[in-house]
Amino acid sequence: EIDWSFSSATAYRSYLEMVDPVQQNREDYVKLEALIDRMELVEVGKIAPDFEMNNMKGDPVKLSSLYTQSKFLLVDFWASTCGPCRIENVHIRSAYDRFQNKGFDVLGVSTDVRKEQWLAAVELDELSWTNVCSLEKWNDNEVVKSYALRQVSQNFLLDSSGKIIATDLRGEELTRTLENLLN
């Protein structure tokens, strides 16, 4: 059984090193090792992998075109069917309303596969920032893979150069971090 609560690739790698060498050729071990390799690419201090995905109107939006226009960009992965994501949208909207005039922006990246559900959730949750979605299944979504997502509700705070400066900021922690960075 894998402890999915580890937050860093280093912690996962140390867990993986405890596995009996005889087991290291197993398919699940190889997959986990590949996940850890991808996790290392999106840790704090790394440049976020660039991607392009369609917005609500069907127009392509490139991540790098957004972080260069703001001091800090929260790349928030979520889905309309994810209860914790929908609750967190309230906190993100509050932070966005408070800090958008100081250089904070959000890119909502939905992992939904049904466009109608995605658009309805954006409207219902009043997500006024840029929202994108590939409408691909989780296992087929290249952005999900490149960001080594292990659950739907994850986020990455980027600076204006695209460097990841924090991950998985929730509720008041997001607000406190932005207060420290922007005040």
ABEGO torsion letter per residue (X at the ends): XBBAABABAAAAAAAAAABBAAAAABAAAAAAAAAAAAAAAABBGBBBBBBBBBBAAGBBBBAAAAAAABABBBBBBBBAABAAAAAAAAAAAAAAAAAAAAGBBBBBBBABABAAAAAAAAAAAGBABBBBBAGBBAAABAAAAAAGBABABBBBBBBAAGBBABBGBBEAAAAAAAAAAAX
